[in-house]
């Protein structure tokens, strides 16, 4: 049966940095509080959603070696598009000189992981031959800088992968898990009031517990469905919401903490971009090599989560 492969990754981060010292100058907070509660030291800020998405997608495409003629789809996961219409994916498609289908998908911070599962299903069905999958968010455009409880968390960025059909179905994506608990959607919201996103509103402590629980369950489900144990997983690329969440999930799964790749210190929470940003870091420093089994796990507003176990083919 046909399968799907993840064959390359690319990223884009804005040049400007917002450090914890900048926040100390802006509001009543300290570097010590932010680092000890979140692990974040700085975030990258600026750019446009379409621009960041295009840069990450171009890098992933260039690294893939896949002929542009074979790209049948661009999917962009974002909750912070530049405009509601046209889709961000339409802008990326045009900027890359592609003529294929293109659409956006919103599953908040789980968006990239949702997009990977969606594209996997389309590749397996034979509907498409190859696709560019982007996770991008400009969270700082939707951040309330009067609210110290949320302002210090977010940054901007984009990450992308190229996925291709695997005719033999013997390498690549092994399993997936996906879910949403809409009954708890009010714990994390970005409401639109009078046409403007006024900022992220959340009950941080309750959210923390839910996120750890869903991430653990989803990661466990995907690994079990792949028919392997966590000892076979070379690296976990999980959503970077808080270093303490990454550590808590690792501990609950009895996985060494350093199996969970962390980039949050220098990116903050970049929402849909965080999983491919972590993947790119791990591929870049050699922690993940071609043939290694990896686990992608996204979780966030919805509340939504999705995981994929794959053999990296980059
Ligand atoms: N600097 C200094 N103090 C701060 C602060 C800041 N930036 N933000 C909040 N505080 C204070 C609070 O006012 C509170 O003070 P009090 O005890 O006098 O009332 C105290 O620190 C503790 O606040 P609390 O919100 O309970 O902290 P916390 O340990 O829960 O950490 C988060 C806050 C947001 C870091 C944490 O709850 C979290 O990461 N939650 C999950 C976020 C998440 O998963 N988001 C998902 C998005 S996809």
py3Dmol code that shows the C-alpha trace and the ligand (Angstrom):
import py3Dmol

protein = """\
ATOM      1  CA  UNK A   1       0.000   0.000   0.000  1.00  0.00           C
ATOM      2  CA  UNK A   2       1.220   3.507  -0.830  1.00  0.00           C
ATOM      3  CA  UNK A   3       2.626   5.474   2.089  1.00  0.00           C
ATOM      4  CA  UNK A   4       4.032   8.965   2.590  1.00  0.00           C
ATOM      5  CA  UNK A   5       7.450  10.346   3.421  1.00  0.00           C
ATOM      6  CA  UNK A   6       8.820  13.481   5.072  1.00  0.00           C
ATOM      7  CA  UNK A   7      11.821  14.350   2.894  1.00  0.00           C
ATOM      8  CA  UNK A   8      12.981  17.852   3.873  1.00  0.00           C
ATOM      9  CA  UNK A   9      12.450  20.714   6.291  1.00  0.00           C
ATOM     10  CA  UNK A  10      12.919  24.481   6.049  1.00  0.00           C
ATOM     11  CA  UNK A  11      12.370  27.403   8.401  1.00  0.00           C
ATOM     12  CA  UNK A  12      12.152  31.170   8.567  1.00  0.00           C
ATOM     13  CA  UNK A  13      12.537  33.445  11.586  1.00  0.00           C
ATOM     14  CA  UNK A  14      12.354  37.242  11.624  1.00  0.00           C
ATOM     15  CA  UNK A  15      15.593  39.114  12.401  1.00  0.00           C
ATOM     16  CA  UNK A  16      14.303  41.201  15.334  1.00  0.00           C
ATOM     17  CA  UNK A  17      14.554  39.774  18.856  1.00  0.00           C
ATOM     18  CA  UNK A  18      12.451  40.514  21.922  1.00  0.00           C
ATOM     19  CA  UNK A  19      14.456  39.483  24.982  1.00  0.00           C
ATOM     20  CA  UNK A  20      13.454  38.994  28.597  1.00  0.00           C
ATOM     21  CA  UNK A  21      15.398  42.191  29.353  1.00  0.00           C
ATOM     22  CA  UNK A  22      13.094  44.011  26.917  1.00  0.00           C
ATOM     23  CA  UNK A  23      10.109  42.716  28.912  1.00  0.00           C
ATOM     24  CA  UNK A  24      11.735  43.828  32.186  1.00  0.00           C
ATOM     25  CA  UNK A  25      11.789  47.339  30.699  1.00  0.00           C
ATOM     26  CA  UNK A  26       8.163  47.091  29.527  1.00  0.00           C
ATOM     27  CA  UNK A  27       6.338  45.537  32.498  1.00  0.00           C
ATOM     28  CA  UNK A  28       6.681  44.162  36.012  1.00  0.00           C
ATOM     29  CA  UNK A  29       8.493  40.910  35.348  1.00  0.00           C
ATOM     30  CA  UNK A  30      11.950  39.405  35.625  1.00  0.00           C
ATOM     31  CA  UNK A  31      14.207  37.284  33.473  1.00  0.00           C
ATOM     32  CA  UNK A  32      14.366  34.819  36.378  1.00  0.00           C
ATOM     33  CA  UNK A  33      10.536  34.462  36.509  1.00  0.00           C
ATOM     34  CA  UNK A  34      10.201  33.987  32.753  1.00  0.00           C
ATOM     35  CA  UNK A  35      13.056  31.477  32.445  1.00  0.00           C
ATOM     36  CA  UNK A  36      12.038  29.424  35.478  1.00  0.00           C
ATOM     37  CA  UNK A  37       8.315  29.298  34.518  1.00  0.00           C
ATOM     38  CA  UNK A  38       8.669  28.887  30.734  1.00  0.00           C
ATOM     39  CA  UNK A  39      12.287  28.301  29.636  1.00  0.00           C
ATOM     40  CA  UNK A  40      11.999  31.266  27.247  1.00  0.00           C
ATOM     41  CA  UNK A  41      14.897  33.747  26.913  1.00  0.00           C
ATOM     42  CA  UNK A  42      14.031  35.537  23.671  1.00  0.00           C
ATOM     43  CA  UNK A  43      11.529  35.484  20.802  1.00  0.00           C
ATOM     44  CA  UNK A  44      11.846  36.538  17.160  1.00  0.00           C
ATOM     45  CA  UNK A  45       9.320  39.148  16.056  1.00  0.00           C
ATOM     46  CA  UNK A  46       8.181  40.669  12.767  1.00  0.00           C
ATOM     47  CA  UNK A  47       7.630  39.852   9.121  1.00  0.00           C
ATOM     48  CA  UNK A  48       4.370  38.839   7.546  1.00  0.00           C
ATOM     49  CA  UNK A  49       2.667  35.480   7.748  1.00  0.00           C
ATOM     50  CA  UNK A  50       2.853  35.024   3.972  1.00  0.00           C
ATOM     51  CA  UNK A  51       6.486  36.155   3.811  1.00  0.00           C
ATOM     52  CA  UNK A  52       7.654  33.839   6.603  1.00  0.00           C
ATOM     53  CA  UNK A  53       5.640  30.934   5.185  1.00  0.00           C
ATOM     54  CA  UNK A  54       7.074  31.478   1.711  1.00  0.00           C
ATOM     55  CA  UNK A  55      10.678  31.619   2.962  1.00  0.00           C
ATOM     56  CA  UNK A  56      10.286  28.404   4.970  1.00  0.00           C
ATOM     57  CA  UNK A  57       8.494  26.624   2.108  1.00  0.00           C
ATOM     58  CA  UNK A  58      11.146  27.704  -0.410  1.00  0.00           C
ATOM     59  CA  UNK A  59      13.942  26.390   1.794  1.00  0.00           C
ATOM     60  CA  UNK A  60      12.154  23.067   2.301  1.00  0.00           C
ATOM     61  CA  UNK A  61      11.519  22.759  -1.447  1.00  0.00           C
ATOM     62  CA  UNK A  62      15.130  23.604  -2.343  1.00  0.00           C
ATOM     63  CA  UNK A  63      16.408  21.033   0.149  1.00  0.00           C
ATOM     64  CA  UNK A  64      13.969  18.328  -1.024  1.00  0.00           C
ATOM     65  CA  UNK A  65      15.266  17.762  -4.526  1.00  0.00           C
ATOM     66  CA  UNK A  66      11.624  17.269  -5.527  1.00  0.00           C
ATOM     67  CA  UNK A  67      10.759  18.717  -8.928  1.00  0.00           C
ATOM     68  CA  UNK A  68       8.312  21.637  -8.553  1.00  0.00           C
ATOM     69  CA  UNK A  69       6.130  20.011 -11.250  1.00  0.00           C
ATOM     70  CA  UNK A  70       5.401  17.175  -8.827  1.00  0.00           C
ATOM     71  CA  UNK A  71       4.070  19.437  -6.047  1.00  0.00           C
ATOM     72  CA  UNK A  72       0.297  18.977  -6.198  1.00  0.00           C
ATOM     73  CA  UNK A  73      -0.657  20.821  -2.994  1.00  0.00           C
ATOM     74  CA  UNK A  74       0.365  23.582  -0.597  1.00  0.00           C
ATOM     75  CA  UNK A  75      -1.177  23.441   2.879  1.00  0.00           C
ATOM     76  CA  UNK A  76      -0.501  26.235   5.348  1.00  0.00           C
ATOM     77  CA  UNK A  77      -1.422  25.790   9.008  1.00  0.00           C
ATOM     78  CA  UNK A  78      -1.916  29.142  10.707  1.00  0.00           C
ATOM     79  CA  UNK A  79      -4.166  30.963  13.130  1.00  0.00           C
ATOM     80  CA  UNK A  80      -2.706  34.370  12.254  1.00  0.00           C
ATOM     81  CA  UNK A  81      -3.150  34.877   8.484  1.00  0.00           C
ATOM     82  CA  UNK A  82      -2.352  38.304   7.023  1.00  0.00           C
ATOM     83  CA  UNK A  83      -5.875  38.300   5.581  1.00  0.00           C
ATOM     84  CA  UNK A  84      -8.826  35.948   5.821  1.00  0.00           C
ATOM     85  CA  UNK A  85      -9.019  35.963   2.024  1.00  0.00           C
ATOM     86  CA  UNK A  86      -6.976  35.077   0.029  1.00  0.00           C
ATOM     87  CA  UNK A  87      -5.533  32.188   1.995  1.00  0.00           C
ATOM     88  CA  UNK A  88      -1.888  32.320   3.019  1.00  0.00           C
ATOM     89  CA  UNK A  89      -1.391  29.155   0.968  1.00  0.00           C
ATOM     90  CA  UNK A  90      -2.469  30.985  -2.189  1.00  0.00           C
ATOM     91  CA  UNK A  91       0.260  33.588  -1.604  1.00  0.00           C
ATOM     92  CA  UNK A  92       2.891  30.918  -0.968  1.00  0.00           C
ATOM     93  CA  UNK A  93       1.832  28.946  -4.051  1.00  0.00           C
ATOM     94  CA  UNK A  94       2.153  31.998  -6.276  1.00  0.00           C
ATOM     95  CA  UNK A  95       5.443  33.201  -4.762  1.00  0.00           C
ATOM     96  CA  UNK A  96       6.990  29.775  -5.383  1.00  0.00           C
ATOM     97  CA  UNK A  97       5.798  29.662  -8.980  1.00  0.00           C
ATOM     98  CA  UNK A  98       3.538  26.672  -8.346  1.00  0.00           C
ATOM     99  CA  UNK A  99       0.173  26.101  -9.995  1.00  0.00           C
ATOM    100  CA  UNK A 100      -1.182  23.385  -7.696  1.00  0.00           C
ATOM    101  CA  UNK A 101      -4.020  23.374  -5.161  1.00  0.00           C
ATOM    102  CA  UNK A 102      -3.539  25.431  -2.006  1.00  0.00           C
ATOM    103  CA  UNK A 103      -5.492  25.928   1.208  1.00  0.00           C
ATOM    104  CA  UNK A 104      -5.095  27.031   4.834  1.00  0.00           C
ATOM    105  CA  UNK A 105      -5.904  24.945   7.860  1.00  0.00           C
ATOM    106  CA  UNK A 106      -6.452  26.191  11.409  1.00  0.00           C
ATOM    107  CA  UNK A 107      -5.982  23.915  14.371  1.00  0.00           C
ATOM    108  CA  UNK A 108      -4.144  26.578  16.407  1.00  0.00           C
ATOM    109  CA  UNK A 109      -0.844  25.286  17.844  1.00  0.00           C
ATOM    110  CA  UNK A 110      -1.708  21.754  16.647  1.00  0.00           C
ATOM    111  CA  UNK A 111      -2.118  23.046  13.082  1.00  0.00           C
ATOM    112  CA  UNK A 112       1.129  21.786  11.576  1.00  0.00           C
ATOM    113  CA  UNK A 113       0.581  18.330  13.056  1.00  0.00           C
ATOM    114  CA  UNK A 114      -2.989  18.307  11.717  1.00  0.00           C
ATOM    115  CA  UNK A 115      -1.680  19.319   8.294  1.00  0.00           C
ATOM    116  CA  UNK A 116       0.869  16.487   8.227  1.00  0.00           C
ATOM    117  CA  UNK A 117      -1.874  13.934   8.976  1.00  0.00           C
ATOM    118  CA  UNK A 118      -4.176  15.499   6.337  1.00  0.00           C
ATOM    119  CA  UNK A 119      -1.499  15.479   3.648  1.00  0.00           C
ATOM    120  CA  UNK A 120      -0.445  11.938   4.591  1.00  0.00           C
ATOM    121  CA  UNK A 121      -4.016  10.778   3.922  1.00  0.00           C
ATOM    122  CA  UNK A 122      -4.072  12.520   0.526  1.00  0.00           C
ATOM    123  CA  UNK A 123      -0.719  11.026  -0.477  1.00  0.00           C
ATOM    124  CA  UNK A 124      -1.757   7.543   0.612  1.00  0.00           C
ATOM    125  CA  UNK A 125      -5.018   7.800  -1.335  1.00  0.00           C
ATOM    126  CA  UNK A 126      -3.137   8.701  -4.518  1.00  0.00           C
ATOM    127  CA  UNK A 127      -4.902  12.073  -4.771  1.00  0.00           C
ATOM    128  CA  UNK A 128      -1.566  13.905  -4.820  1.00  0.00           C
ATOM    129  CA  UNK A 129       2.086  13.030  -5.513  1.00  0.00           C
ATOM    130  CA  UNK A 130       3.870  15.552  -3.300  1.00  0.00           C
ATOM    131  CA  UNK A 131       3.021  18.533  -1.106  1.00  0.00           C
ATOM    132  CA  UNK A 132       4.518  21.435   0.792  1.00  0.00           C
ATOM    133  CA  UNK A 133       3.223  21.612   4.377  1.00  0.00           C
ATOM    134  CA  UNK A 134       3.827  24.850   6.284  1.00  0.00           C
ATOM    135  CA  UNK A 135       3.255  25.829   9.911  1.00  0.00           C
ATOM    136  CA  UNK A 136       3.428  29.588  10.398  1.00  0.00           C
ATOM    137  CA  UNK A 137       2.256  32.104  12.960  1.00  0.00           C
ATOM    138  CA  UNK A 138       2.782  35.751  13.755  1.00  0.00           C
ATOM    139  CA  UNK A 139       1.613  35.382  17.324  1.00  0.00           C
ATOM    140  CA  UNK A 140       3.039  38.755  18.346  1.00  0.00           C
ATOM    141  CA  UNK A 141       0.426  40.399  16.099  1.00  0.00           C
ATOM    142  CA  UNK A 142      -2.241  38.756  18.291  1.00  0.00           C
ATOM    143  CA  UNK A 143      -0.559  39.373  21.653  1.00  0.00           C
ATOM    144  CA  UNK A 144      -1.826  41.726  24.364  1.00  0.00           C
ATOM    145  CA  UNK A 145       1.315  43.429  25.725  1.00  0.00           C
ATOM    146  CA  UNK A 146      -0.692  44.699  28.726  1.00  0.00           C
ATOM    147  CA  UNK A 147      -1.072  41.102  29.934  1.00  0.00           C
ATOM    148  CA  UNK A 148       2.213  39.909  31.440  1.00  0.00           C
ATOM    149  CA  UNK A 149       0.803  36.399  31.918  1.00  0.00           C
ATOM    150  CA  UNK A 150       0.623  35.785  28.166  1.00  0.00           C
ATOM    151  CA  UNK A 151       2.762  38.494  26.483  1.00  0.00           C
ATOM    152  CA  UNK A 152       6.051  36.880  27.465  1.00  0.00           C
ATOM    153  CA  UNK A 153       5.149  33.574  25.809  1.00  0.00           C
ATOM    154  CA  UNK A 154       4.831  34.251  22.099  1.00  0.00           C
ATOM    155  CA  UNK A 155       7.103  34.717  19.079  1.00  0.00           C
ATOM    156  CA  UNK A 156       6.836  34.659  15.285  1.00  0.00           C
ATOM    157  CA  UNK A 157       8.168  32.127  12.788  1.00  0.00           C
ATOM    158  CA  UNK A 158       7.535  29.497  10.168  1.00  0.00           C
ATOM    159  CA  UNK A 159       8.583  25.944   9.378  1.00  0.00           C
ATOM    160  CA  UNK A 160       7.796  23.708   6.425  1.00  0.00           C
ATOM    161  CA  UNK A 161       8.281  20.154   5.220  1.00  0.00           C
ATOM    162  CA  UNK A 162       7.997  18.525   1.823  1.00  0.00           C
ATOM    163  CA  UNK A 163       6.046  15.266   1.848  1.00  0.00           C
ATOM    164  CA  UNK A 164       6.018  12.790  -1.035  1.00  0.00           C
ATOM    165  CA  UNK A 165       4.177   9.582  -1.849  1.00  0.00           C
ATOM    166  CA  UNK A 166       6.052   6.419  -0.939  1.00  0.00           C
ATOM    167  CA  UNK A 167       4.875   3.909  -3.552  1.00  0.00           C
ATOM    168  CA  UNK A 168       6.114   0.871  -1.614  1.00  0.00           C
ATOM    169  CA  UNK A 169       4.750   2.163   1.687  1.00  0.00           C
ATOM    170  CA  UNK A 170       7.773   0.740   3.454  1.00  0.00           C
ATOM    171  CA  UNK A 171       9.425   3.935   4.685  1.00  0.00           C
ATOM    172  CA  UNK A 172       8.073   7.206   5.998  1.00  0.00           C
ATOM    173  CA  UNK A 173       4.939   7.800   8.076  1.00  0.00           C
ATOM    174  CA  UNK A 174       4.124   4.780  10.262  1.00  0.00           C
ATOM    175  CA  UNK A 175       1.107   5.984  12.269  1.00  0.00           C
ATOM    176  CA  UNK A 176      -0.884   8.984  13.388  1.00  0.00           C
ATOM    177  CA  UNK A 177      -3.316  10.199  16.015  1.00  0.00           C
ATOM    178  CA  UNK A 178      -5.596  13.226  15.936  1.00  0.00           C
ATOM    179  CA  UNK A 179      -8.259  14.643  18.244  1.00  0.00           C
ATOM    180  CA  UNK A 180     -10.103  17.675  19.583  1.00  0.00           C
ATOM    181  CA  UNK A 181     -11.872  18.334  22.877  1.00  0.00           C
ATOM    182  CA  UNK A 182     -14.172  21.219  21.910  1.00  0.00           C
ATOM    183  CA  UNK A 183     -15.839  20.998  25.323  1.00  0.00           C
ATOM    184  CA  UNK A 184     -12.774  22.697  26.810  1.00  0.00           C
ATOM    185  CA  UNK A 185     -12.328  25.304  24.058  1.00  0.00           C
ATOM    186  CA  UNK A 186     -12.934  28.223  26.441  1.00  0.00           C
ATOM    187  CA  UNK A 187      -9.670  27.551  28.319  1.00  0.00           C
ATOM    188  CA  UNK A 188      -7.633  29.056  25.444  1.00  0.00           C
ATOM    189  CA  UNK A 189      -9.077  31.633  23.040  1.00  0.00           C
ATOM    190  CA  UNK A 190      -8.061  34.479  20.715  1.00  0.00           C
ATOM    191  CA  UNK A 191     -11.419  36.253  20.466  1.00  0.00           C
ATOM    192  CA  UNK A 192     -12.206  38.682  17.651  1.00  0.00           C
ATOM    193  CA  UNK A 193     -13.870  41.790  19.099  1.00  0.00           C
ATOM    194  CA  UNK A 194     -15.124  44.493  16.703  1.00  0.00           C
ATOM    195  CA  UNK A 195     -13.042  42.927  13.948  1.00  0.00           C
ATOM    196  CA  UNK A 196      -9.770  42.873  15.916  1.00  0.00           C
ATOM    197  CA  UNK A 197      -7.948  40.033  17.671  1.00  0.00           C
ATOM    198  CA  UNK A 198      -7.511  41.457  21.158  1.00  0.00           C
ATOM    199  CA  UNK A 199      -4.979  38.957  22.457  1.00  0.00           C
ATOM    200  CA  UNK A 200      -4.656  35.419  23.696  1.00  0.00           C
ATOM    201  CA  UNK A 201      -6.841  34.678  26.719  1.00  0.00           C
ATOM    202  CA  UNK A 202      -6.169  31.560  28.756  1.00  0.00           C
ATOM    203  CA  UNK A 203      -6.323  29.920  32.127  1.00  0.00           C
ATOM    204  CA  UNK A 204      -2.637  29.015  32.179  1.00  0.00           C
ATOM    205  CA  UNK A 205      -2.625  26.578  35.085  1.00  0.00           C
ATOM    206  CA  UNK A 206      -5.628  24.525  33.917  1.00  0.00           C
ATOM    207  CA  UNK A 207      -4.390  24.642  30.330  1.00  0.00           C
ATOM    208  CA  UNK A 208      -1.005  23.342  31.441  1.00  0.00           C
ATOM    209  CA  UNK A 209      -2.603  20.209  32.938  1.00  0.00           C
ATOM    210  CA  UNK A 210      -4.810  19.567  29.887  1.00  0.00           C
ATOM    211  CA  UNK A 211      -1.926  20.061  27.462  1.00  0.00           C
ATOM    212  CA  UNK A 212       0.333  17.632  29.302  1.00  0.00           C
ATOM    213  CA  UNK A 213      -2.483  15.065  29.445  1.00  0.00           C
ATOM    214  CA  UNK A 214      -3.419  15.286  25.773  1.00  0.00           C
ATOM    215  CA  UNK A 215       0.188  15.334  24.590  1.00  0.00           C
ATOM    216  CA  UNK A 216       0.970  12.210  26.623  1.00  0.00           C
ATOM    217  CA  UNK A 217      -2.118  10.345  25.360  1.00  0.00           C
ATOM    218  CA  UNK A 218      -1.591  11.339  21.735  1.00  0.00           C
ATOM    219  CA  UNK A 219       2.122  10.506  21.717  1.00  0.00           C
ATOM    220  CA  UNK A 220       1.416   7.154  23.356  1.00  0.00           C
ATOM    221  CA  UNK A 221      -1.376   6.338  20.864  1.00  0.00           C
ATOM    222  CA  UNK A 222       0.788   7.126  17.835  1.00  0.00           C
ATOM    223  CA  UNK A 223       3.754   5.117  19.114  1.00  0.00           C
ATOM    224  CA  UNK A 224       1.545   2.115  19.977  1.00  0.00           C
ATOM    225  CA  UNK A 225      -0.100   2.232  16.528  1.00  0.00           C
ATOM    226  CA  UNK A 226       3.355   2.245  14.940  1.00  0.00           C
ATOM    227  CA  UNK A 227       3.995  -1.027  16.763  1.00  0.00           C
ATOM    228  CA  UNK A 228       7.148   0.276  18.423  1.00  0.00           C
ATOM    229  CA  UNK A 229       8.254   1.438  21.862  1.00  0.00           C
ATOM    230  CA  UNK A 230       9.506   4.885  22.868  1.00  0.00           C
ATOM    231  CA  UNK A 231      13.011   3.432  23.006  1.00  0.00           C
ATOM    232  CA  UNK A 232      12.897   3.276  19.178  1.00  0.00           C
ATOM    233  CA  UNK A 233      12.057   6.989  18.898  1.00  0.00           C
ATOM    234  CA  UNK A 234      15.214   8.987  18.193  1.00  0.00           C
ATOM    235  CA  UNK A 235      13.659  12.422  18.805  1.00  0.00           C
ATOM    236  CA  UNK A 236      10.317  13.912  19.801  1.00  0.00           C
ATOM    237  CA  UNK A 237       9.403  17.137  18.023  1.00  0.00           C
ATOM    238  CA  UNK A 238       6.656  18.484  20.275  1.00  0.00           C
ATOM    239  CA  UNK A 239       4.890  21.829  20.359  1.00  0.00           C
ATOM    240  CA  UNK A 240       7.025  24.368  22.195  1.00  0.00           C
ATOM    241  CA  UNK A 241       4.523  25.969  24.577  1.00  0.00           C
ATOM    242  CA  UNK A 242       6.556  25.814  27.763  1.00  0.00           C
ATOM    243  CA  UNK A 243       9.779  23.972  28.685  1.00  0.00           C
ATOM    244  CA  UNK A 244       8.008  22.671  31.789  1.00  0.00           C
ATOM    245  CA  UNK A 245       5.315  21.077  29.584  1.00  0.00           C
ATOM    246  CA  UNK A 246       7.996  19.344  27.466  1.00  0.00           C
ATOM    247  CA  UNK A 247       9.708  18.063  30.615  1.00  0.00           C
ATOM    248  CA  UNK A 248       6.425  16.941  32.213  1.00  0.00           C
ATOM    249  CA  UNK A 249       5.369  15.024  29.082  1.00  0.00           C
ATOM    250  CA  UNK A 250       8.793  13.354  28.852  1.00  0.00           C
ATOM    251  CA  UNK A 251       8.634  12.364  32.521  1.00  0.00           C
ATOM    252  CA  UNK A 252       5.084  10.971  32.219  1.00  0.00           C
ATOM    253  CA  UNK A 253       6.179   8.869  29.229  1.00  0.00           C
ATOM    254  CA  UNK A 254       9.380   7.791  31.014  1.00  0.00           C
ATOM    255  CA  UNK A 255      11.387   9.161  28.076  1.00  0.00           C
ATOM    256  CA  UNK A 256      14.710  10.976  28.728  1.00  0.00           C
ATOM    257  CA  UNK A 257      14.024  14.718  28.679  1.00  0.00           C
ATOM    258  CA  UNK A 258      16.643  15.366  26.016  1.00  0.00           C
ATOM    259  CA  UNK A 259      14.729  13.141  23.561  1.00  0.00           C
ATOM    260  CA  UNK A 260      12.306  16.082  23.413  1.00  0.00           C
ATOM    261  CA  UNK A 261      14.021  18.623  21.167  1.00  0.00           C
ATOM    262  CA  UNK A 262      13.748  22.131  22.591  1.00  0.00           C
ATOM    263  CA  UNK A 263      14.082  25.435  20.758  1.00  0.00           C
ATOM    264  CA  UNK A 264      11.765  27.428  22.996  1.00  0.00           C
ATOM    265  CA  UNK A 265      14.578  29.376  24.719  1.00  0.00           C
ATOM    266  CA  UNK A 266      15.261  31.292  21.494  1.00  0.00           C
ATOM    267  CA  UNK A 267      11.868  31.229  19.747  1.00  0.00           C
ATOM    268  CA  UNK A 268       9.173  31.393  22.433  1.00  0.00           C
ATOM    269  CA  UNK A 269       5.849  29.797  21.557  1.00  0.00           C
ATOM    270  CA  UNK A 270       5.513  30.130  17.775  1.00  0.00           C
ATOM    271  CA  UNK A 271       2.250  28.142  17.621  1.00  0.00           C
ATOM    272  CA  UNK A 272       1.930  26.218  14.337  1.00  0.00           C
ATOM    273  CA  UNK A 273       5.603  26.839  13.477  1.00  0.00           C
ATOM    274  CA  UNK A 274       7.100  25.247  16.561  1.00  0.00           C
ATOM    275  CA  UNK A 275       7.162  21.561  15.547  1.00  0.00           C
ATOM    276  CA  UNK A 276       8.971  22.097  12.210  1.00  0.00           C
ATOM    277  CA  UNK A 277      11.317  24.611  13.909  1.00  0.00           C
ATOM    278  CA  UNK A 278      12.265  21.868  16.384  1.00  0.00           C
ATOM    279  CA  UNK A 279      12.638  19.343  13.554  1.00  0.00           C
ATOM    280  CA  UNK A 280      14.928  21.676  11.619  1.00  0.00           C
ATOM    281  CA  UNK A 281      17.113  22.215  14.687  1.00  0.00           C
ATOM    282  CA  UNK A 282      17.420  18.467  15.256  1.00  0.00           C
ATOM    283  CA  UNK A 283      18.223  17.744  11.608  1.00  0.00           C
ATOM    284  CA  UNK A 284      20.664  20.665  11.522  1.00  0.00           C
ATOM    285  CA  UNK A 285      22.728  19.491  14.494  1.00  0.00           C
ATOM    286  CA  UNK A 286      22.642  15.819  13.489  1.00  0.00           C
ATOM    287  CA  UNK A 287      20.362  14.576  16.267  1.00  0.00           C
ATOM    288  CA  UNK A 288      17.971  13.364  13.544  1.00  0.00           C
ATOM    289  CA  UNK A 289      19.454  11.614  10.500  1.00  0.00           C
ATOM    290  CA  UNK A 290      17.870   9.899   7.553  1.00  0.00           C
ATOM    291  CA  UNK A 291      16.371   6.593   8.685  1.00  0.00           C
ATOM    292  CA  UNK A 292      15.729   7.734  12.274  1.00  0.00           C
ATOM    293  CA  UNK A 293      12.261   7.277  13.740  1.00  0.00           C
ATOM    294  CA  UNK A 294      10.756  10.542  14.961  1.00  0.00           C
ATOM    295  CA  UNK A 295       7.552  11.545  16.708  1.00  0.00           C
ATOM    296  CA  UNK A 296       5.800  14.822  15.873  1.00  0.00           C
ATOM    297  CA  UNK A 297       3.260  16.005  18.473  1.00  0.00           C
ATOM    298  CA  UNK A 298       1.277  19.231  18.348  1.00  0.00           C
ATOM    299  CA  UNK A 299      -1.287  20.471  20.870  1.00  0.00           C
ATOM    300  CA  UNK A 300      -3.080  23.703  21.641  1.00  0.00           C
ATOM    301  CA  UNK A 301      -6.289  25.684  21.273  1.00  0.00           C
ATOM    302  CA  UNK A 302      -9.387  23.731  20.417  1.00  0.00           C
ATOM    303  CA  UNK A 303      -8.310  22.021  22.524  1.00  0.00           C
ATOM    304  CA  UNK A 304      -6.678  20.003  19.735  1.00  0.00           C
ATOM    305  CA  UNK A 305      -3.789  17.605  19.336  1.00  0.00           C
ATOM    306  CA  UNK A 306      -2.204  15.435  16.628  1.00  0.00           C
ATOM    307  CA  UNK A 307       0.810  13.145  16.456  1.00  0.00           C
ATOM    308  CA  UNK A 308       2.707  11.308  13.733  1.00  0.00           C
ATOM    309  CA  UNK A 309       5.390   8.650  13.943  1.00  0.00           C
ATOM    310  CA  UNK A 310       7.608   8.693  10.869  1.00  0.00           C
ATOM    311  CA  UNK A 311      10.948   7.448   9.640  1.00  0.00           C
ATOM    312  CA  UNK A 312      12.741  10.646   8.622  1.00  0.00           C
ATOM    313  CA  UNK A 313      13.831  10.519   4.981  1.00  0.00           C
ATOM    314  CA  UNK A 314      15.629  13.849   4.741  1.00  0.00           C
TER     315      UNK A 314
END
"""
ligand_1 = """\
48
LIG
N 6.201 38.015 35.419
C 6.135 37.935 36.741
N 5.065 37.406 37.393
C 4.055 36.944 36.632
C 4.075 37.009 35.229
C 5.206 37.571 34.622
N 5.346 37.667 33.281
N 2.934 36.470 34.760
C 2.223 36.074 35.813
N 2.893 36.378 36.955
C 2.506 36.145 38.348
C 0.997 35.986 38.478
O 0.406 37.264 38.608
C 0.901 35.181 39.756
O 1.079 36.050 40.859
P 0.246 35.810 42.227
O 0.657 34.464 42.721
O 0.691 36.937 43.070
O -1.194 35.847 41.808
C 2.116 34.262 39.696
O 3.033 34.882 38.771
C 1.793 32.871 39.204
O 1.026 33.004 38.015
P 0.523 31.748 37.253
O -0.256 32.161 36.055
O -0.165 30.856 38.243
O 1.901 31.111 36.807
P 2.190 29.700 36.221
O 3.212 29.035 37.019
O 0.940 28.932 35.913
O 2.867 30.072 34.818
C 2.289 30.116 32.497
C 2.132 30.783 33.847
C 1.445 30.853 31.479
C 3.742 30.198 32.107
C 1.854 28.631 32.585
O 0.612 28.548 33.234
C 1.726 27.968 31.247
O 2.689 27.834 30.505
N 0.532 27.472 30.935
C 0.287 26.739 29.696
C 0.400 27.641 28.534
C 0.103 26.867 27.322
O 0.170 25.659 27.249
N -0.273 27.508 26.313
C -0.605 26.736 25.155
C -0.670 27.619 24.063
S -0.610 26.542 22.721
"""
view = py3Dmol.view(width=600, height=400)
view.addModel(protein, "pdb")
view.setStyle({"model": 0}, {"cartoon": {"style": "trace"}})
view.addModel(ligand_1, "xyz")
view.setStyle({"model": 1}, {"stick": {}})
view.zoomTo()
view.show()
